[in-house]
Amino acid sequence: MLRNTPGRQVPQLSVTTGLLSIHKSPRKLAFCITELHRGGAERALCELARRLDRNRFTVTVYSLQPRPENEENSCVPMLETAGIPVRFLGMRGKASFLSGFFRLRRLLKNDRPELLLTFLFHANFLGRLAARSVGLRHVVAGIRVAEHRQSHGARWHLTLDRWTSPWVERYVCVSRAVAEFSEHVGGLPAGKLEVIPNGVTVLETQPAVSKENRILYVGRLDEQKGLDWFFETVPRWLPNLPGWELWIAGDGPLRRHLTDLWLSPHFDRVRKRVKLLGWQANIPELMRSSRMLVLPSRWEGMPNVLLQAMSARLPVVAAQAEGVQEVLGNLAEDQIFHFGDEKTMFELLTNWASHPEQAEERGQANYERARDHFSQDATVARYERLFAEILG
């Protein structure tokens, strides 16, 4: 079968038998997500929408939130350049839930998709409600994190997901660890859980970039990512790595806390060697010019940033959160630590900083694992098989 490139429309096929003409049209899909800023889930949905075989599937993307004001920092241009329609529901918080429900319901009635795929909790919940209200049977919900947050809202997320699970035909979990969490903690039916890991685009050749003695963190500044604990440890171990810097790329609710800590006397000895960059568009370049990635997460699903670092040939130092062991496989032993174990984390950082040749070898092994086991094409093919199975 011919596989067309993203954004390219391929003529539909006709099969004629006697006087009967059967016109084989692509199956209509709708993807719904909470927002389209450049996060891991948003990029995953975008890549899937762009790479699906247009002979077999067409996609419309719905975003619960309004169109981003700063579009170049979102996934919107990538989708629209590929010819994928994007609809915005304009929701702004809980007060707009009801209006968002009716807008999504109207879009589903007008577009008449055969299957709805949803990503992230709010889109998962609103999507299945709207789908049920218009009689759309085929609903697939993406579960992208094992939500260990102990807040009242997080517990309600799990409860609502369990109560409405009869309205979901299949759940796609990004790792086996997330599937196990969803079954044993979330209480979801095991028979509805499907594991499809994230994919990453791996380039055989990469632009030559000068490497700096830099430890890089990329991600949301959030309790989940363990930045509150990790950042507090920095003044205790960074002085023992002379000539090295730590760069933090990302934004989120902990930004003010980290900034205040960075300005405090606690950071006097290392402040000039620690950079809080905020949100950055040039993550691939930052990775290629760094020596290693650190990921101190309390919990995860299957961290895209880990795959990105591996594809950039970096060694990593990562907390043993959900999906990390699955991504690293037999390369995990000298790259993971238990969250809160500052001593082991520092030993791993020191190992890669002190042995550049070994670090380069581990980075190359990481690259080969990402290439061989987590390609975007393999991920898309698994989604296509799932959609075809559900749609018959």
Residue pairs with C-beta under 8 A, 6 or more apart in sequence:
1 53
1 55
2 10
2 55
3 53
3 55
4 10
4 53
4 54
4 55
6 50
6 51
6 82
7 50
7 81
7 82
7 83
7 84
8 54
9 54
9 83
10 54
10 55
12 23
12 24
12 25
12 26
12 55
13 23
13 24
13 55
14 21
14 22
14 23
14 24
15 21
15 22
15 24
16 22
26 54
26 55
26 56
26 57
26 58
27 56
27 57
27 58
27 114
27 115
27 387
27 391
28 57
28 58
28 60
28 111
28 112
28 113
28 114
28 115
29 52
29 57
29 58
29 59
29 60
29 113
29 114
29 115
29 116
29 117
29 387
30 59
30 60
30 61
30 62
30 107
30 108
30 111
30 113
30 115
30 116
30 117
31 45
31 48
31 49
31 59
31 60
31 61
31 62
31 116
31 117
31 118
31 119
32 61
32 62
32 63
32 64
32 104
32 116
32 117
32 118
32 119
32 123
32 126
32 127
33 41
33 42
33 45
33 61
33 62
33 63
33 64
33 118
33 119
33 120
33 123
34 63
34 64
34 65
34 119
34 120
34 121
34 122
34 123
35 42
35 63
35 64
35 65
35 68
36 42
36 46
36 61
36 63
36 65
36 68
36 74
36 75
36 76
36 79
36 86
37 68
37 73
37 74
37 75
38 73
38 74
38 75
38 281
39 220
40 144
40 198
40 303
40 304
40 305
41 119
41 120
41 142
41 144
42 74
42 75
42 119
43 75
43 304
44 119
44 144
44 198
44 199
44 304
45 61
45 75
45 119
45 142
46 75
46 78
46 79
47 199
47 201
47 376
47 379
47 380
48 379
48 380
48 383
49 59
49 61
49 79
49 82
49 84
50 78
50 79
50 82
50 84
51 376
51 377
51 380
52 59
52 380
52 383
52 384
53 384
56 384
56 388
57 384
57 387
59 84
60 84
60 85
60 86
60 87
60 111
60 113
61 79
61 84
61 85
61 86
61 87
62 86
62 87
62 88
62 89
62 104
62 107
62 123
63 86
63 87
63 88
63 89
64 89
64 91
64 100
64 104
64 122
64 123
64 126
65 88
65 89
65 90
65 91
65 92
66 88
66 90
66 91
66 92
67 76
67 88
68 74
68 76
71 77
72 281
73 279
73 281
76 86
79 86
80 86
87 107
89 100
89 103
89 104
89 107
90 96
90 99
90 100
90 103
91 97
91 99
91 100
97 126
100 126
101 126
101 129
101 130
104 126
104 127
104 130
105 130
105 133
105 134
108 116
108 130
108 131
108 134
108 136
109 134
113 136
114 136
114 138
114 391
115 136
115 138
115 139
115 140
115 387
115 390
115 391
116 127
116 128
116 131
116 136
116 138
116 139
116 140
117 140
117 141
117 142
117 172
118 124
118 127
118 128
118 139
118 140
118 141
118 142
119 142
119 144
120 142
120 144
121 157
121 161
124 141
124 142
124 143
124 161
125 160
125 161
125 164
127 139
127 141
128 139
128 141
128 164
128 167
128 168
129 164
129 167
131 139
131 167
132 139
132 167
137 169
138 169
138 390
138 391
139 167
139 168
139 169
140 168
140 169
140 170
140 171
140 172
140 386
140 387
140 390
141 161
141 168
141 170
141 171
141 172
142 171
142 172
142 174
143 171
143 172
143 173
143 174
143 178
143 179
143 182
143 186
143 301
144 174
144 178
144 301
144 302
145 178
145 224
145 299
145 300
145 301
145 322
146 177
146 178
146 181
146 182
146 185
146 299
146 300
146 301
146 322
147 154
147 157
147 158
147 299
148 154
148 224
148 298
148 299
149 223
149 224
158 185
158 186
158 187
161 186
161 188
162 186
162 187
162 188
165 188
165 189
165 192
168 192
169 192
169 390
170 192
170 193
170 194
170 386
170 390
171 182
171 188
171 192
171 193
171 194
172 194
172 195
172 196
172 383
172 386
173 179
173 182
173 193
173 194
173 195
173 196
173 301
174 195
174 196
174 197
174 198
174 301
174 302
174 323
175 195
175 197
175 301
175 302
175 322
175 323
175 326
176 195
176 326
177 301
177 322
177 323
177 325
177 326
178 195
178 301
178 302
178 322
178 323
179 193
179 194
179 195
181 322
182 188
182 193
183 189
183 190
183 193
194 386
196 379
196 382
196 383
196 386
197 302
197 323
197 326
197 327
197 374
197 379
198 302
198 304
198 307
198 374
198 379
199 307
199 374
199 375
199 376
199 377
199 378
199 379
199 380
200 304
200 307
200 308
200 310
200 311
200 370
200 374
200 375
200 376
201 311
201 375
201 376
202 311
202 367
202 370
202 371
202 375
203 311
206 288
206 312
206 313
207 288
209 285
209 288
209 289
210 289
211 289
211 290
211 291
212 245
212 289
212 290
212 291
213 243
213 244
213 245
213 291
213 353
214 244
214 245
214 246
214 247
214 289
214 290
214 291
215 244
215 245
215 246
215 247
215 290
215 291
215 292
215 293
215 294
215 317
215 349
215 353
216 246
216 247
216 249
216 286
216 287
216 290
216 292
216 293
216 294
216 309
216 314
217 227
217 230
217 246
217 247
217 248
217 249
217 250
217 293
217 294
217 295
217 296
218 249
218 250
218 280
218 283
218 286
218 287
218 293
218 305
218 308
218 309
219 225
219 249
219 250
219 295
219 297
219 303
219 305
220 250
220 251
220 252
221 227
221 248
221 250
221 251
221 252
221 253
221 254
221 255
221 258
222 252
222 253
222 254
223 253
223 254
223 298
224 297
224 298
224 299
224 300
225 295
225 296
225 297
225 298
226 296
226 297
226 298
226 319
226 339
227 248
227 254
227 258
227 296
228 254
228 257
228 258
229 296
229 339
229 340
230 294
230 296
231 248
231 258
231 261
231 262
232 261
232 266
233 342
233 345
234 246
234 267
234 270
234 274
235 266
235 267
235 269
235 270
236 342
237 342
237 345
237 346
237 349
238 244
238 246
238 270
238 273
238 274
239 269
239 270
240 346
240 350
241 349
241 350
241 353
244 273
244 291
244 353
245 273
245 274
245 275
246 270
246 273
246 274
246 275
246 294
247 274
247 275
247 277
247 286
247 290
248 258
248 274
248 275
248 276
248 277
249 277
249 278
249 279
249 280
249 283
249 286
250 277
250 278
250 279
250 280
251 278
251 279
255 276
255 278
258 276
259 276
261 267
262 271
262 274
262 276
263 271
267 274
280 286
283 308
284 308
284 312
287 293
287 308
287 309
287 312
287 314
288 312
290 314
291 314
291 315
291 352
291 353
291 356
291 359
292 314
292 315
292 316
292 317
292 349
292 352
292 353
292 359
293 305
293 306
293 309
293 314
293 315
293 316
293 317
293 318
294 316
294 317
294 318
294 345
294 349
295 303
295 305
295 306
295 316
295 317
295 318
295 319
295 321
295 324
296 318
296 319
296 339
296 345
297 303
297 318
297 319
297 321
297 324
297 339
298 319
298 321
298 339
299 321
299 322
300 321
300 322
300 323
300 324
301 322
301 323
302 322
302 323
302 326
302 327
303 318
303 321
303 323
303 324
303 327
306 316
306 318
306 323
306 324
306 327
306 328
307 327
307 370
307 374
309 316
309 366
310 316
310 327
310 366
310 367
310 369
310 370
311 367
311 370
311 371
312 363
312 367
313 360
313 363
313 364
313 366
313 367
314 363
314 366
315 335
315 352
315 359
315 362
315 363
315 366
316 328
316 335
316 366
317 335
317 336
317 337
317 345
317 348
317 349
317 352
318 324
318 328
318 335
318 336
318 337
319 336
319 337
319 338
319 339
319 345
320 336
320 337
320 338
320 339
321 339
324 332
324 336
325 332
325 336
327 374
328 335
328 336
328 366
328 369
329 369
329 373
331 362
331 365
331 366
331 369
334 348
334 351
334 362
335 348
335 362
337 344
337 345
337 348
338 344
351 358
352 358
352 359
352 362
353 359
